[in-house]
Amino acid sequence: MNLRQLRAFVLIAEHRSIRAAARALFVTQPAATRSLRDLEQSVGAELVRRSARGVELTTYGEALYKRAVIILQETRRAQEEIGQMLDGEGGTLNLAISSSALTALPAALMAFRARMPRVAVSFNEVAPPYSHEQLESGRYDLLVQTEYDGDIEDGFARRTLFTLPMAIGARAGHPLRHARSLADLHGALWLLPGNIQAPSNLLRLAFDAHGLPPPRDVIPCQSIAIALAIMAESDALGIFVRALFDHQLMPRPLRMMPLSHELPAARVSILTRADSPPTPAAQCFIDCLMAARSSPAGKRPKAADRPVIIGAGPRR
């Protein structure tokens, strides 16, 4: 088993085609087929089967694919780490960021680019469980997500960026805009980031804290832009962190509902793989985020500040 064979196998698995994988590798189709056959001989098992839908992984192939992705990503990270140690620059940094971290993100990015200008940075929107799978496989270097306070056992290392109070948001003129309690909002339509079935999702925990059953009319929505557009033009509600409602991302018609009781606090955490130390570039970006949280642009908001939409639900 070698890296060339694993790289060919991963591309075959992802493209579901030996021909497409060969094109991606800039080799001939017979060469890609030979790499696959050599790998199968090395592990002693059939990894793929051809079908009318293309190439499909066998049970053995599915097991190897998960490991192969991690091996290749760790190889990339090792090469980049050595390069960054040698000259302090170069490589890539793939991040998934919750919108609740937007107060600290611009200042962190500018500081990072001043320190490591040749590192190629890529931002992604947090979308559990996909984002957690990408972090676990090594495709994301770190993840910044919103979650409730408390211990979370998911195998990731985490640092708290900041803790924020929460609020309920609705469009201006919403028929329930004068509601004073969550009980008054139980029958409304809700937009929720994350898995609505998860016992730890933000909306469920907020209602549980006040002894109420969770709402039934809930639409999962991983896209911030889509959620904001729907809320601005409908009677859908959203659960927010009270930090950035004055941010340019937030449409002007959206308002915070004047509830008479506090909602549970949310924690914005930086997640990395526990079994793989961050590269110098990833650690540098983490340091920049931690420094930016106390800067004027990333100042930790007070309870009286207005809300901002959460970009991801928790994973427990």
VEXZA-212402 format. One record per residue (C-alpha): residue number from 1; residue in one letter; x, y, z. Coordinates in pm, whole numbers, plus 32768, in hexadecimal, padded with zeros to 4 digits. Example, Ala and Ser with C-alpha at 12.3 -4.5 7.8 and 13.67 -1.06 7.14 Angstrom:
2
ATOM | 1 | a | 84CE | 7E3E | 830C
ATOM | 2 | s | 8557 | 7F96 | 82CA
END
This chain:
316
ATOM | 1 | m | 8000 | 8000 | 8000
ATOM | 2 | n | 808B | 8154 | 7FA0
ATOM | 3 | l | 8013 | 82B9 | 7F84
ATOM | 4 | r | 7FF5 | 82AC | 7E08
ATOM | 5 | q | 7F07 | 8183 | 7E23
ATOM | 6 | l | 7E3E | 8224 | 7F3B
ATOM | 7 | r | 7E1E | 836B | 7E7B
ATOM | 8 | a | 7D9D | 82B3 | 7D48
ATOM | 9 | f | 7CAB | 81E7 | 7E1C
ATOM | 10 | v | 7C1C | 831B | 7ECC
ATOM | 11 | l | 7BE1 | 83CD | 7D82
ATOM | 12 | i | 7B3D | 8297 | 7CED
ATOM | 13 | a | 7A5A | 8282 | 7E1F
ATOM | 14 | e | 79FD | 83F3 | 7E0F
ATOM | 15 | h | 79CB | 8407 | 7C97
ATOM | 16 | r | 7928 | 82AD | 7C86
ATOM | 17 | s | 79EE | 8285 | 7B46
ATOM | 18 | i | 7B4B | 8205 | 7AF2
ATOM | 19 | r | 7B54 | 82DB | 79B8
ATOM | 20 | a | 7AFE | 841A | 7A77
ATOM | 21 | a | 7BFD | 83C5 | 7B85
ATOM | 22 | a | 7D08 | 838F | 7A7A
ATOM | 23 | r | 7CBF | 84E8 | 79EB
ATOM | 24 | a | 7CDD | 8584 | 7B45
ATOM | 25 | l | 7E2A | 84D2 | 7B77
ATOM | 26 | f | 7EA8 | 852D | 7A19
ATOM | 27 | v | 7EED | 83BD | 79CD
ATOM | 28 | t | 7E5B | 82C6 | 78D7
ATOM | 29 | q | 7D2E | 81F2 | 7936
ATOM | 30 | p | 7DFE | 80AE | 792C
ATOM | 31 | a | 7EF5 | 814D | 7A1F
ATOM | 32 | a | 7DDC | 81A7 | 7B13
ATOM | 33 | t | 7D4C | 8049 | 7AF0
ATOM | 34 | r | 7EA2 | 7FB2 | 7B37
ATOM | 35 | s | 7EC8 | 8085 | 7C73
ATOM | 36 | l | 7D73 | 800A | 7CEA
ATOM | 37 | r | 7DC5 | 7E9E | 7CA1
ATOM | 38 | d | 7F17 | 7EB9 | 7D50
ATOM | 39 | l | 7E68 | 7F4D | 7E81
ATOM | 40 | e | 7D64 | 7E37 | 7E86
ATOM | 41 | q | 7E7B | 7D37 | 7E72
ATOM | 42 | s | 7F32 | 7DE6 | 7F8E
ATOM | 43 | v | 7E05 | 7DE3 | 807B
ATOM | 44 | g | 7D87 | 7C91 | 8003
ATOM | 45 | a | 7C21 | 7D00 | 7FC2
ATOM | 46 | e | 7B44 | 7D81 | 7EA7
ATOM | 47 | l | 7B13 | 7EF6 | 7EDB
ATOM | 48 | v | 7A2B | 7F5D | 7DBD
ATOM | 49 | r | 7929 | 7EC4 | 7CD8
ATOM | 50 | r | 78AA | 7F47 | 7B8C
ATOM | 51 | s | 7733 | 7F7A | 7B68
ATOM | 52 | a | 763E | 8030 | 7A87
ATOM | 53 | r | 7671 | 8163 | 7B64
ATOM | 54 | g | 77EA | 8156 | 7B3F
ATOM | 55 | v | 78EE | 80E2 | 7C38
ATOM | 56 | e | 7869 | 8090 | 7D94
ATOM | 57 | l | 792E | 8044 | 7ECE
ATOM | 58 | t | 7916 | 7EF1 | 7F73
ATOM | 59 | t | 78FE | 7ED5 | 80ED
ATOM | 60 | y | 7A79 | 7EB4 | 80F6
ATOM | 61 | g | 7A98 | 7FE1 | 8012
ATOM | 62 | e | 79BB | 80B7 | 80F4
ATOM | 63 | a | 7A95 | 805F | 8220
ATOM | 64 | l | 7BDA | 80AD | 8168
ATOM | 65 | y | 7B53 | 81EF | 80D0
ATOM | 66 | k | 7B1E | 828F | 8227
ATOM | 67 | r | 7C81 | 8239 | 8290
ATOM | 68 | a | 7D1A | 8297 | 8141
ATOM | 69 | v | 7C88 | 83F6 | 814D
ATOM | 70 | i | 7D1E | 842D | 82A6
ATOM | 71 | i | 7E70 | 83A3 | 8237
ATOM | 72 | l | 7E7D | 8489 | 8109
ATOM | 73 | q | 7E0F | 85BA | 81D0
ATOM | 74 | e | 7F0C | 8572 | 82E0
ATOM | 75 | t | 8018 | 854F | 81D4
ATOM | 76 | r | 7FB4 | 86A3 | 814A
ATOM | 77 | r | 7FB6 | 873B | 82A5
ATOM | 78 | a | 810F | 86A4 | 82F1
ATOM | 79 | q | 81A1 | 8731 | 81AD
ATOM | 80 | e | 8109 | 8887 | 81EE
ATOM | 81 | e | 8179 | 8887 | 8358
ATOM | 82 | i | 82E2 | 8849 | 82F3
ATOM | 83 | g | 82C9 | 895B | 81ED
ATOM | 84 | q | 8233 | 8A4E | 82E6
ATOM | 85 | m | 8343 | 89F9 | 83E2
ATOM | 86 | l | 8451 | 8A34 | 82DB
ATOM | 87 | d | 83DD | 8B83 | 8251
ATOM | 88 | g | 82A9 | 8BDD | 831F
ATOM | 89 | e | 81CC | 8BE8 | 81EE
ATOM | 90 | g | 811C | 8B1A | 80E3
ATOM | 91 | g | 8017 | 8A09 | 80E7
ATOM | 92 | t | 7E9F | 8A19 | 8114
ATOM | 93 | l | 7DA9 | 8A58 | 822E
ATOM | 94 | n | 7C43 | 89D7 | 820F
ATOM | 95 | l | 7B4F | 8A61 | 8312
ATOM | 96 | a | 79DC | 8A3E | 8365
ATOM | 97 | i | 7957 | 8B6E | 8420
ATOM | 98 | s | 780E | 8BB8 | 84D1
ATOM | 99 | s | 777B | 8D12 | 8493
ATOM | 100 | s | 7780 | 8D4A | 860C
ATOM | 101 | a | 78FB | 8D74 | 85EE
ATOM | 102 | l | 78DF | 8E93 | 84F4
ATOM | 103 | t | 7939 | 8F95 | 85FB
ATOM | 104 | a | 7A95 | 8EFF | 861C
ATOM | 105 | l | 7AC8 | 8E75 | 84BC
ATOM | 106 | p | 7B2A | 8FAD | 83F1
ATOM | 107 | a | 7C35 | 901D | 84E9
ATOM | 108 | a | 7CB4 | 8EB7 | 850D
ATOM | 109 | l | 7CD2 | 8E8D | 8394
ATOM | 110 | m | 7D8F | 8FD4 | 8366
ATOM | 111 | a | 7E81 | 8F7B | 847F
ATOM | 112 | f | 7EB2 | 8E1E | 83F1
ATOM | 113 | r | 7EFA | 8E9C | 8291
ATOM | 114 | a | 7FF9 | 8F91 | 831E
ATOM | 115 | r | 80AE | 8E70 | 83C8
ATOM | 116 | m | 8084 | 8D61 | 82BC
ATOM | 117 | p | 802F | 8E0F | 8174
ATOM | 118 | r | 807B | 8CE6 | 8090
ATOM | 119 | v | 7F8C | 8BF1 | 8139
ATOM | 120 | a | 7E56 | 8BBB | 8061
ATOM | 121 | v | 7D21 | 8BE1 | 8141
ATOM | 122 | s | 7BCF | 8B46 | 80ED
ATOM | 123 | f | 7A8F | 8B91 | 81B3
ATOM | 124 | n | 7963 | 8AAA | 81C8
ATOM | 125 | e | 7815 | 8ACE | 8278
ATOM | 126 | v | 77DC | 89EE | 83A5
ATOM | 127 | a | 76E5 | 88D8 | 834E
ATOM | 128 | p | 76D9 | 87B4 | 8445
ATOM | 129 | p | 7706 | 8692 | 8420
ATOM | 130 | y | 77BD | 86D2 | 82D6
ATOM | 131 | s | 78AE | 87CE | 836E
ATOM | 132 | h | 7906 | 86E0 | 848A
ATOM | 133 | e | 7946 | 85C7 | 8393
ATOM | 134 | q | 7A2B | 86AE | 82CE
ATOM | 135 | l | 7AE7 | 870E | 840C
ATOM | 136 | e | 7B05 | 85A2 | 8475
ATOM | 137 | s | 7B8E | 853E | 8320
ATOM | 138 | g | 7C8C | 8659 | 8324
ATOM | 139 | r | 7BF5 | 871D | 8204
ATOM | 140 | y | 7BA9 | 883E | 82F2
ATOM | 141 | d | 7CC6 | 88BA | 83CC
ATOM | 142 | l | 7BDF | 894F | 84D0
ATOM | 143 | l | 7A70 | 8994 | 8510
ATOM | 144 | v | 79D1 | 8ABB | 85C8
ATOM | 145 | q | 786F | 8A63 | 8636
ATOM | 146 | t | 775D | 8AD2 | 8724
ATOM | 147 | e | 76EF | 89E1 | 8834
ATOM | 148 | y | 7658 | 89E0 | 898E
ATOM | 149 | d | 7734 | 89EF | 8AC3
ATOM | 150 | g | 7788 | 88A3 | 8B60
ATOM | 151 | d | 7867 | 8779 | 8B18
ATOM | 152 | i | 7853 | 86EA | 89BA
ATOM | 153 | e | 78E2 | 8593 | 8972
ATOM | 154 | d | 791F | 8582 | 87FB
ATOM | 155 | g | 7A93 | 8536 | 87E4
ATOM | 156 | f | 7AFA | 8699 | 8784
ATOM | 157 | a | 7BDF | 8785 | 8843
ATOM | 158 | r | 7B38 | 88D5 | 8881
ATOM | 159 | r | 7B85 | 8A30 | 8904
ATOM | 160 | t | 7A7D | 8B30 | 8963
ATOM | 161 | l | 7A93 | 8C69 | 888E
ATOM | 162 | f | 7981 | 8D1E | 8950
ATOM | 163 | t | 782F | 8CE7 | 89F6
ATOM | 164 | l | 76FA | 8DA2 | 8980
ATOM | 165 | p | 7592 | 8DCE | 89F6
ATOM | 166 | m | 7482 | 8D6B | 8902
ATOM | 167 | a | 7347 | 8E0A | 8879
ATOM | 168 | i | 7221 | 8DC6 | 8790
ATOM | 169 | g | 7211 | 8E85 | 8648
ATOM | 170 | a | 70EC | 8ED9 | 8563
ATOM | 171 | r | 7098 | 8FCC | 844D
ATOM | 172 | a | 7018 | 9127 | 84A0
ATOM | 173 | g | 6E9D | 9119 | 84B0
ATOM | 174 | h | 6E90 | 8FA8 | 850C
ATOM | 175 | p | 6D39 | 8F4F | 85A2
ATOM | 176 | l | 6DEA | 8EC1 | 86D6
ATOM | 177 | r | 6EDE | 8FE4 | 86FB
ATOM | 178 | h | 6E56 | 903F | 8853
ATOM | 179 | a | 6E73 | 8EDD | 88E0
ATOM | 180 | r | 6F10 | 8ED2 | 8A39
ATOM | 181 | s | 6F55 | 8D5F | 8A65
ATOM | 182 | l | 6FBE | 8C2C | 89A0
ATOM | 183 | a | 6E6A | 8B93 | 89EA
ATOM | 184 | d | 6DCE | 8CA3 | 8910
ATOM | 185 | l | 6EB5 | 8C3B | 87F1
ATOM | 186 | h | 6E85 | 8AC3 | 8804
ATOM | 187 | g | 6D9B | 8AAE | 86D9
ATOM | 188 | a | 6E6A | 8B89 | 85F1
ATOM | 189 | l | 6F3D | 8B1A | 84C8
ATOM | 190 | w | 70AE | 8B05 | 8522
ATOM | 191 | l | 71EC | 8AFB | 8452
ATOM | 192 | l | 72FC | 8A35 | 84FE
ATOM | 193 | p | 7468 | 89F0 | 84A7
ATOM | 194 | g | 74D2 | 888A | 84E3
ATOM | 195 | n | 7414 | 8746 | 851F
ATOM | 196 | i | 72B3 | 8780 | 85A4
ATOM | 197 | q | 72B0 | 861D | 8631
ATOM | 198 | a | 73EA | 864C | 8703
ATOM | 199 | p | 7398 | 865F | 8878
ATOM | 200 | s | 749B | 8775 | 889B
ATOM | 201 | n | 7429 | 8861 | 8789
ATOM | 202 | l | 7412 | 89CD | 87F0
ATOM | 203 | l | 729C | 89F2 | 87CE
ATOM | 204 | r | 724A | 88B4 | 888D
ATOM | 205 | l | 732F | 8913 | 89AC
ATOM | 206 | a | 729F | 8A73 | 89C1
ATOM | 207 | f | 713D | 89EC | 89E6
ATOM | 208 | d | 71AE | 88D8 | 8AD4
ATOM | 209 | a | 7249 | 89DD | 8BB8
ATOM | 210 | h | 70EB | 8A6D | 8BEF
ATOM | 211 | g | 703B | 891D | 8C12
ATOM | 212 | l | 6F9D | 892F | 8AB8
ATOM | 213 | p | 6F8B | 882C | 89A2
ATOM | 214 | p | 704D | 8889 | 8868
ATOM | 215 | p | 6F8F | 8929 | 8747
ATOM | 216 | r | 6F0C | 883D | 863B
ATOM | 217 | d | 6F16 | 8923 | 850D
ATOM | 218 | v | 708D | 8936 | 84D4
ATOM | 219 | i | 7151 | 894A | 838E
ATOM | 220 | p | 72C7 | 88F8 | 8397
ATOM | 221 | c | 738C | 8A00 | 82DA
ATOM | 222 | q | 7507 | 89F3 | 82C3
ATOM | 223 | s | 7526 | 8B27 | 81E5
ATOM | 224 | i | 752E | 8C72 | 829D
ATOM | 225 | a | 74D0 | 8D37 | 8166
ATOM | 226 | i | 739F | 8C5C | 8123
ATOM | 227 | a | 732E | 8C6C | 8290
ATOM | 228 | l | 7348 | 8DE6 | 829D
ATOM | 229 | a | 7292 | 8E11 | 8151
ATOM | 230 | i | 7171 | 8D33 | 81C3
ATOM | 231 | m | 7156 | 8DDB | 8317
ATOM | 232 | a | 7156 | 8F39 | 827F
ATOM | 233 | e | 702C | 8EE5 | 819F
ATOM | 234 | s | 6F63 | 8DEF | 8273
ATOM | 235 | d | 6EEC | 8DA3 | 83D5
ATOM | 236 | a | 7006 | 8CAB | 8417
ATOM | 237 | l | 70CE | 8CDA | 8558
ATOM | 238 | g | 723C | 8C93 | 85A0
ATOM | 239 | i | 7311 | 8C60 | 86D5
ATOM | 240 | f | 7436 | 8D50 | 86EB
ATOM | 241 | v | 756B | 8DAD | 87B0
ATOM | 242 | r | 7553 | 8F11 | 8832
ATOM | 243 | a | 7687 | 8FAC | 8799
ATOM | 244 | l | 767B | 901F | 8632
ATOM | 245 | f | 7520 | 9095 | 85D4
ATOM | 246 | d | 75B9 | 91DA | 855C
ATOM | 247 | h | 76A2 | 9116 | 8478
ATOM | 248 | q | 767A | 9154 | 8302
ATOM | 249 | l | 7619 | 8FE7 | 82D1
ATOM | 250 | m | 74D4 | 901B | 838E
ATOM | 251 | p | 73AF | 90AC | 82C7
ATOM | 252 | r | 7321 | 91E8 | 8361
ATOM | 253 | p | 71BA | 9162 | 8381
ATOM | 254 | l | 721F | 9057 | 847F
ATOM | 255 | r | 71EB | 90A4 | 85F0
ATOM | 256 | m | 722E | 9002 | 8740
ATOM | 257 | m | 70F4 | 8F93 | 87F8
ATOM | 258 | p | 70CA | 9031 | 8954
ATOM | 259 | l | 70AF | 8EF4 | 8A26
ATOM | 260 | s | 708B | 8F23 | 8B9B
ATOM | 261 | h | 717F | 8E0C | 8BF3
ATOM | 262 | e | 72E4 | 8DB8 | 8B98
ATOM | 263 | l | 733A | 8C9F | 8AA9
ATOM | 264 | p | 745B | 8BAF | 8AED
ATOM | 265 | a | 75B2 | 8C2B | 8A86
ATOM | 266 | a | 7664 | 8BAA | 8953
ATOM | 267 | r | 77D8 | 8B66 | 8936
ATOM | 268 | v | 78A5 | 8BA7 | 87FE
ATOM | 269 | s | 79B7 | 8A9F | 87F4
ATOM | 270 | i | 7AE9 | 8A57 | 871E
ATOM | 271 | l | 7AF9 | 88E3 | 86CC
ATOM | 272 | t | 7C26 | 881D | 8651
ATOM | 273 | r | 7C71 | 86AC | 8639
ATOM | 274 | a | 7CE4 | 8623 | 8788
ATOM | 275 | d | 7DC9 | 8521 | 86E5
ATOM | 276 | s | 7E79 | 860F | 85F4
ATOM | 277 | p | 7F23 | 8750 | 8669
ATOM | 278 | p | 7ED6 | 888A | 859E
ATOM | 279 | t | 7FCE | 88F1 | 8493
ATOM | 280 | p | 8091 | 8A33 | 84D6
ATOM | 281 | a | 7F9E | 8AEB | 83F0
ATOM | 282 | a | 7E6C | 8A61 | 84A6
ATOM | 283 | q | 7F01 | 8AB3 | 85FA
ATOM | 284 | c | 7F55 | 8C11 | 8580
ATOM | 285 | f | 7DEB | 8C48 | 8512
ATOM | 286 | i | 7D6D | 8BC8 | 8662
ATOM | 287 | d | 7E54 | 8CBD | 8714
ATOM | 288 | c | 7DD6 | 8DD7 | 8634
ATOM | 289 | l | 7C6C | 8D7D | 8684
ATOM | 290 | m | 7CB1 | 8D79 | 87F9
ATOM | 291 | a | 7D5F | 8ECC | 87E2
ATOM | 292 | a | 7C4D | 8F64 | 8706
ATOM | 293 | r | 7B37 | 8F15 | 87FF
ATOM | 294 | s | 7BB3 | 9033 | 88DB
ATOM | 295 | s | 7BFC | 9126 | 87C0
ATOM | 296 | p | 7B09 | 9244 | 876B
ATOM | 297 | a | 7A80 | 9185 | 863D
ATOM | 298 | g | 7A69 | 9042 | 86FF
ATOM | 299 | k | 7A0A | 90CF | 8852
ATOM | 300 | r | 7940 | 8FDD | 8922
ATOM | 301 | p | 77DB | 905F | 891F
ATOM | 302 | k | 7717 | 90BD | 8A54
ATOM | 303 | a | 75C2 | 9031 | 8AAB
ATOM | 304 | a | 7520 | 9173 | 8A32
ATOM | 305 | d | 75AE | 914C | 88D4
ATOM | 306 | r | 74C6 | 90E8 | 87BB
ATOM | 307 | p | 74BE | 8F86 | 8727
ATOM | 308 | v | 755F | 8ED3 | 8602
ATOM | 309 | i | 74FE | 8D92 | 8554
ATOM | 310 | i | 75A9 | 8C53 | 85BB
ATOM | 311 | g | 7660 | 8B9B | 84A5
ATOM | 312 | a | 765F | 8A39 | 8534
ATOM | 313 | g | 75BF | 895F | 863A
ATOM | 314 | p | 7681 | 8897 | 873E
ATOM | 315 | r | 7704 | 8738 | 8723
ATOM | 316 | r | 76FE | 866C | 8860
END
